[in-house]
Amino acid sequence: MTRPVVPLNGHRPAIEATIGEHDDATPAGVQVPCIALDLSKAAAALSISPRLLDELARAGTVPSFRIGRRRLFDPDALRQWVSAQAEGGAS
């Protein structure tokens, strides 16, 4: 399935991109900043087990959100939560 690529200026380019196609604008080896962490990466960042983090997130103790069936974590929200814990604040 192809879809037209529409730049921010609204003009349609002469080429179309295929969904799932490699993006030539991002060269190999360039890291894209992570805007959401999955359960295992967030648990590793907090130095706790994924099971414990899942329990805390389900209870609403740790900030998280869901996209479909996946539970994801905003790195900035996790940093704020950790700072609040370090200051002795409740979740």
C-alpha positions in Angstrom: 0.0 0.0 0.0 1.4 3.4 -0.9 0.5 6.7 0.5 1.5 10.2 -0.7 4.1 12.0 1.4 2.9 15.5 2.1 5.5 17.9 3.5 4.6 20.5 6.1 4.1 23.2 3.4 1.2 21.2 1.9 2.6 20.7 -1.6 2.6 17.1 -2.8 5.9 15.8 -4.0 6.3 14.0 -7.3 7.2 10.7 -5.5 5.3 8.4 -3.1 6.5 6.4 -0.2 5.5 2.8 0.7 4.5 2.2 4.3 7.3 0.2 6.0 9.9 1.4 3.6 13.3 2.5 4.9 13.4 6.2 5.6 16.3 7.6 3.6 16.1 10.8 5.7 17.5 9.0 8.7 20.9 7.7 7.9 22.1 4.3 9.3 23.6 4.7 12.7 21.7 7.8 13.7 19.7 7.3 16.8 16.2 8.8 17.1 15.3 10.1 20.6 13.0 7.8 22.4 9.7 9.4 23.4 8.3 6.3 25.1 9.8 3.3 26.8 8.3 -0.2 26.8 8.0 -2.1 30.0 11.4 -3.8 29.9 13.4 -0.7 29.0 11.6 1.4 31.7 12.2 -1.3 34.3 15.9 -1.4 33.4 16.1 2.4 33.6 14.5 2.2 37.1 16.7 -0.8 38.1 13.6 -2.9 39.0 12.0 -6.0 37.5 9.5 -5.7 34.7 7.0 -7.6 36.9 7.3 -5.1 39.7 7.0 -2.1 37.3 3.9 -3.7 35.7 2.3 -4.1 39.1 3.1 -0.5 40.1 1.8 0.9 36.8 -1.4 -1.1 37.0 -2.0 0.2 40.5 -1.4 3.8 39.2 1.7 4.3 41.4 4.0 4.9 38.4 2.9 7.0 35.5 2.2 5.0 32.3 -0.1 5.0 29.3 -1.4 2.3 26.9 -1.4 2.1 23.2 -3.4 -0.9 22.2 -2.3 -3.7 24.5 1.2 -2.2 25.2 1.9 -0.3 28.4 4.4 2.5 27.7 6.2 5.0 29.9 7.1 8.6 29.2 10.8 9.1 30.2 10.2 12.6 31.5 7.2 11.5 33.6 9.4 8.7 35.0 12.1 11.2 35.9 9.6 13.4 37.6 8.2 10.5 39.5 11.6 9.4 40.6 12.4 12.9 41.8 9.2 13.0 43.8 10.1 9.7 45.4 13.6 10.9 46.3 12.0 14.0 48.0 9.8 11.7 50.0 6.6 12.6 48.2 3.8 10.1 47.5 3.3 9.0 43.9 
